[in-house]
Amino acid sequence: MTNLTQFMTAAADMRPTAIATIMGTRKRNWHEHRERVAKLADSLRKLGASAGDRVAILALNSDRYTEYYHAVWWAGAAVVPMNIRWTSVENAYSLNDSEAEILFVDKAFAPVVDEIRAECPKLKTVIYLDDGEVPEDMLAYEDLVDQGSLCDDAMRLGEDLAGLYYTGGTTGFPKGVMLPHRALWYNNLVMSKMTEARPESSYLHAGPMFHLADGCASGGLTAVGATHVYVPMFDIEGVVSTIETHGVTHTLMVPTMIGMLLNSDTFDPARLASLQYMTYGASPMPEGLLTDLIERVPDLNIIQGYGQTELAPIVSTLQPEFHVLGGNNSKLRSAGRPVPGTEVKIVDEDGNKVATGDVGEICARGMGAMQGYWKLEDQTAATLVDGWVHTGDGGYMDDDGFIFIADRMKDMIVTGGENVFSAEVESAISTHDAVAEVAVIGIPDDTWGEAVHAIIIPKEGMTPSTDEIVEHCRPLIANYKLPRSTELRADPLPLSGAGKVLKRDLRAPFWDGKARQVN
């Protein structure tokens, strides 16, 4: 049985009085957690959620976010975690595309509900997650828990849809990645093993819970009946004090968070004494930052995770024994080896395997593979070929089976742990009256890994500034997608024989001499 509710059920059976969740001063054990989940699932069914229906959430981190996940799966429906950094326009698109009729929101996003509702005619019910006064036309979360009955688990099967996880699209629109229970179940087990999770472990949700990386890492802790600890969003003192107060043993951070932590004036490694495992990923880790982390927190077990949403998400890990400085540390720049149960191959443009050490496209298959893109058969066929997910990342494997990322074949930028497809930004910029042509690329950035950079050919007599371009795009795309820099050019953009812009030529001057070529 590869049903995601089985981890929570096992935790409640084996460790009913052990602490399951800690949110501020609020604590609940695994028995309480399961009962609340079953009651909430019953209320969701009464609201119309049935097998395979999509139920969305737009909220900051909390214990109720975990209850949402488990209750939706218990009810037999599928989760749709919405990106808290997206604009209302982007989130309305994903709601309409997923056809979700139920949406959970917290007080941080309640103010945008009317705007979203106006664009989403199929949205019937909005559930307010927080305590206190409930906004008009919303249902109180705790009322639904109190009024629900202890219903039976839907016991969905491994190939049943568990969630739609929206990621940026090459066409300028987000696309929903269809992940079955099997894929998420497998990734949870992998991360439980890779991080040596134990019943006495505790995991801090430091990154946003809509991200699959957090769900994968934390799910491994549920599998052993460990404890989930939450901060609403990342802030240095909040994270450090929570680790210190609750003796947190495990967490996941993107490199940007790690940089903020280490560069803080108040950083004190002694306050992280309980922390045993830190997983990082979602964007490239600058070599200097990785060195700094290893030197300043020497007793910490550090794990790199490489993957993507289409693989739920883990493809490979670089385990702690390879995070060493000096001597033979040649693997430190790698993305590690494929995790158990996942096969990786490197192929050329014709789909043929290349020789060891040669660069090609990284492809992976295994239990974590997606079912496809929601309602996008052509894009599914192009990405999922004979069971192999074509990642769009260029790389090679060495003689020891370690993966090295060499290039990015997909037109995508990874900034601060978020994926930005150039087409989305180009689409927004191109609507500016002064823009004739535009190409968006990722350039190196010590803080964010990559920064969004726009190369613009302006219309005759026009000289749009970076500020003008940014303000024009602000209502159209999320803040992290906004260009951090622009440049105006008079010369035409370089084109291939097929008339496509040669992004690699545009990126090359910025990345020349960089040790880590994720460009």
N, C-alpha and C positions, 0 to 999 in steps of 0.2 A: 504494500500500500504506500503510494507516494503522495499522500494528501497532506497539505501544509498544516491542518489542524492537529495532526497526530502528535507533533512536537509539544504543543501546548497541553494536550490531553495527557501525554506521558508525564510532563512536568507536574501537572496537578495531581496525578495518581501517585507519583513517586515522592513528591516533596510538597504536599498540600499546605503546610504551614510555613514553608520557606518564602522569603520575600521575593515577589515577582517583579514589582515595579516601585520605583521611588521617584516622585515628582515633588520637589521642594520638601514640605513636611508630610506629604501624603504618601502612605505606604500601603500596598495591598499584597497579600500572599497569593500563591498559585491557585488555591481553592476558590478564593474570592474572585480572582481574575477569570477563571473558567465560568463561574456562575454569572458574572456580569456579561461576559461574551455571549453566553447562551441566551440570556434575556434580551440583550440588544439585537441578536440575530432574529429572535422571535418578532420583535417590533419591526425590524426591517422587512421581514416576510409579510407582516400585516400591512406595511406601506406599499407592498407590491413587488418587492425584490424577489425574484425567482432565479432558478438555475441559469447561470451564464449572464444574467443582467449585470450591467456595469454600475458601480456605485463610487462616486468621486469624493475627494477630500482636498481642501485648500486650507492649510493650517501650519502653524509652527509646531515644533516638537513637543510632545507630552505623552503621559501614560495613556491618555485616551486615543492617541494616534495608533498605538499598538493594539488597543482594544478594537478600534475600527478595523484594522487589518484582520484580526482573528474572527471578529463577528461577521464580516462580509463573507469570509471563506466558510464559516460555520453555516451561514444562511444559504450557501451554494452559489453566491454571486462572485463577481470579479472586481478587484480594486482598480481605481484610476487615481493614482497620486498626482496631484497637480503641482507644477513648478511655482514656488512662492516668489520667484524672481521675474516671472513673466508678467506682461501687461494683461489687462482685462481682455483685450482683443485676442491675444494668444490663448489665454485660458478658455475663453468662450469658444474658440475654434475647437479645442480638444474636447470640451463638453459636448458640443454639437456632433463632432465626429464620432465620439464614443457612444452617443445616444443615452448618456446617463440621465436618469430621472430623479436621482437622489444625490444631494451634495452636502457634505459636512464642512462647516467653516468654524473658525474661532474668532475671537474679538479683533484680531489683527486684520482679518479680511472681511468681516461683516460689512464694513462700509462700501465695499465694491459689489455686494450681492445684487443690488438693484440694477447696476450697470450690466452685470453678467446675465441676470434674468431677462433683461430686455432683448438680449441677443440669442437667448436659448429657449425657444418655445417648448421644447420637450422636458425642460426641468420643472418637476412638479413639487419637490419637497426639499427644503433646506433645514438642516439640523445644526443647532448652535452648540458648540462643544463646551464653552466656558460656563462657570457658575455666574450667579447674579442675574440681572434683568435680561430677559430674552428679547431680542429685536422683533419688531412686528413681522408677521408672516413667516416666522421660523419656529421650529419645534425644539424644546429643551432636551438636550442629550440625556441628562439624569432622569428625566421623566420617562424616556423611552426604556432606560434600563430598569427603572422601578416597576413600570407597567408590563414589562415582558414576562413571559413564562419560560421555564427551563425546557427549551425545545431540544430535539435531537439534532446532532451534527448531520449535515447533508451528505457527508462522506463522499465528496467528489473524487473522481479518478485522476490518475496521473496525467492524462492527455486533456483533461478539462481545463478551460481557460481560468487562470488564477488572476491575471491582471493585464491591463493595457498600460504600458509605460511609454509616455510620449517623449520623443527626442526630436531634435531639429531635423529639417528636411532639406534635401538638395534642391527641391522645387520652390523653397521659400515657405512651405507650410509644415508644421509638425506632423510627424507620423507616429502612429501607435504601434509599439512592439508587442506582439501577442506572446505572452509567456504562460505556459501551462504549469500546473502544480508540479509536475515532474521536474521541470527546469529549476524552479526556485527551491524545491525540496533538496535536490542534488547539491546546489550551491551552498545551502545552509549546512549540509553535512560536511562538505569540503572545508568550509571555513571553521567549523567546529574542530575538525581534525588539525588543520594548519595552525590554528592559534592555541591548540591544547586547552580548549575550554573545559572547565570542570564545574560541578554543581556549586562550589563555593566562589566561582568567578562572578564578576560584575562588569557590565558593559555600559559605557557612557555614550549616549547618542549626542555627539558633539556636532556632527554634520547634519544637514537637513534630511528629515526622514522621508521626503518624497524621492530621494535619490536611492536607486537600487543598490548602490554600494553599501549604504547604511543597513538596508534591509537584509542584505546577504550576510554581512558581518554579524549583525545582531541576532539573526535567525539561528545562527550556530549556537548562541548562548541559550536561546529558548530550548533547543534540542537537548540540553543537559540540565535544564531546570535552574539556570543561573539567574542573576538579577539584572534588570534593565534600569538604568538611571538616566535622567533627562535634564537637559537645559533647553529652554525654548529656542535659542539660537546661539551661535558661537560668539562669545565674548571672552577675553582672556581670563579675567578674574573669576567670572562665573564658572568657566571650565576648570580652572585650577582649584578653586575652593571646593567645587563639587567632587573632584577626584580626591582631594585631601579629606573632606568630611566623611565620605562614604567608602573610602578605601577602594576606589575603582581599580580594576585589574586590566581591563581591555578597552580599547577605543580605536576609532578610525578617523583619520584626518587627511584632508588634501594638503599638498605642499604649501599652499598659501596660508592655511591655518597654522601649520608648523612654523613657518617663517615669522608670523605675527607673535607666536608664543615665545620663540627663542629670542626675538629682537625686543621683547618687552623689557622696560627698565626694571620691572619687579620680578623678572624670571628667577626662580630658585628651584633647581632640580630636586632639592630635598622635599618639596611639596608634592612631587610626583613619585614619591618613594613606593607607593603601593602599585603603581602602574607596571605591569609585566609585559604586555604586548601592545604595540601600536602598528596598525596596518595603515599604509598610505597608498595612494593611487589617484585615479581619475584625471591626473595631468602629470606632465614630466616633473621630476624632482631635480632642481638645479644641483649640480654636483657639490657646489660650495655649501649649500644648505644641508644636504645629506651628510656631508663631512661634519658640519657643525653639530647636527643632531647626535651623531655617533659619539663625538668627543665629549659633548656636554651632558649626555644622559647615557653613560657607558653600560649600565646594567639593564637597559631596556632592550627587549627583543623586538626587532624591527622587521616588518614583512612588507614587501611591495606586492601589490596586486595589479595585474594587467588584465584588461578585458573590455567589454562593451555591453550595452544594454541587450543587444541581440543574442548574447550568450549568458545572460542572467546573473551576473556579468563576468564571472571569473574565467580566464583562459589559462593564466600562469601565475605563479608566485615566486618571488625571490625570498628565500627563507633567511632567518636570522644569521645562520652560520656564514652566509656570504656577504653580510654587511660588516666587513672588516676593512680597516685602513692599513696601508703599508703592506709590504710583502706581496703575495700573489692575490691581489684583489681585482683581477681582471673581470670577474663576473659582476662587479658592483654596478657597472653601466648597463647590465642586461635587464630584461624583464622576467628573468627566472625561467624555470622549466614548466611545461604544461602540468596542470593539476591532474590527479588520478581520475580516469574516466573521460578525459578530454584528449583528442588527437589534434595535432597541429601539423600542417604542411605549408611549405613555401612554394608558390607557383608563379609561372611567367604569365604573360598576357593571353596565352592560349590555354591556360589552365594546366600546363605540364609542370611537374615538380622540378625545381632547380637543384643544382648541386649544393652540397653543404658549403656554407660561407657565401653563396651568391644571394644577392638581394632580389626579392620578389614580393608578391602579396601574401600576407599572413592569412591563412584559412584555418578554421577550427570546426570540429564537430564533436558531438557527445551529448550527454543527458541535459546539458544546459542550453542547447540550441533552441531558438525561438520557433514558433509555428509559422511566423510570417508577419508582414505588416498589415494592420487592420484595413480592409477594403482596398488594398493596393497590390493587386496581383502582379502587375508588371515589375514593380520594385522588389517584391518578394522573389520573383523568378530570377532577377538579376543578382540578388544578394545570397539567396539560399539555393545552392546548386548541388543536387544529389546528396543532400544532408550536410553539406559543408557551408558554413557561414563565411562569406568573403568579407573580411573586416575593413578593407579599404586602407589598412596600414601596410606600409612597406617595411620589410625587415629580412633578417637572415637567422639561421640556426648554426651554432658552432658544433664541433665534434662531440661535445658533451650534452647536446640537446638544449642548450640555453638559447633563448630568443633575444635578439637584439633589434630594437626599433630603429630603422634607418630613415624613414620618410613617411609622409602621409599621402596616400593615393587619393583618398576622398578629399574633397574640397572642404575641409573642416579645420577649425581652430579650437584648441582646448585651453581655456583661460580660467584660472582659479577653480579648476575642477568641473567647469561647465563646457559642454560642447556647443560651439557656434558654427553653423553652416554658413559659408560665405554668401550663398544665394539669398539667405534671409536678410542679411545686412545690405547687400547690393540692391535688393528689391526696394528696401526702404530709402536708401540714398538716391536711387535713380529717380524718385518722384520729386526731388528738389529741382526747382526751375533752372538752376544754374549748372546742372550736371548733364553732360553729354554722354559720357561713358564712365564706368567705375569698375574697379577690381579690388576685392577685399582679400587680404592675406593675414597670416599670423606671423608676428615678428617676436624675437626673444624679449623676455621681460623677467627680471630677477625676482619680482614679487609674485606675478601671476602665471609664470611659466611661458605663456604666450600672450601677446596683446593684439587686439584687433586694429589693423592698419588699413586705411582706405587710400587707394591710388585713383585720383580723379582726373579725367580730362574734362575741363569745364567748357561750357558753351562760350562762343566768341564774346570777348569783352567782359566775362564774368570771372570773379575771383572769390568763391565761397570760402569762408574760414572754417577751421575745425569746429569752433563753437556754433556756427550757423548750422553746419551739417548735423552736429550732435543734437541740437535743440529741435531740428526738423524731424529727426528719427525718434526722439524720446517717447512720443505717444504711440509709436508704431511697433517698437521692439523693446525687449527687456533691457534694463540698464547694463547688464554684463555683456550684451551684444553691441552696445554703442561703440563706435570707433574711438580709440584713445588717441589716435593721431591720424592726420591726413596729409597728403601731399598732392600738389597740382602739377600736372605734366602737359606739355604741349605735344610731345611725340606720341604716336599711336601705341596702343598696348600691343605687346608681342603676341602673335597668333600662330597657331599650328596650321598645317596644311588643310585641316578640316575646318579652320576658322575659329577654333577655340582659343581662349586666352591662355597663354603659357604661364600659369601661376608659379611653376618652379623657377622660371627665369626671373620673375619678379621677387621671389623670396630669397634667391641665392645670395645677393649682396648683404642681406641682413644676417644670414646664418653662417656665412663664411668664417671658419675658424672656431666655431662653437663645438664643444666636446660632445654634446648630446644633440644629435640631428633629428629632432622630432619636428619636422617643418613641412 
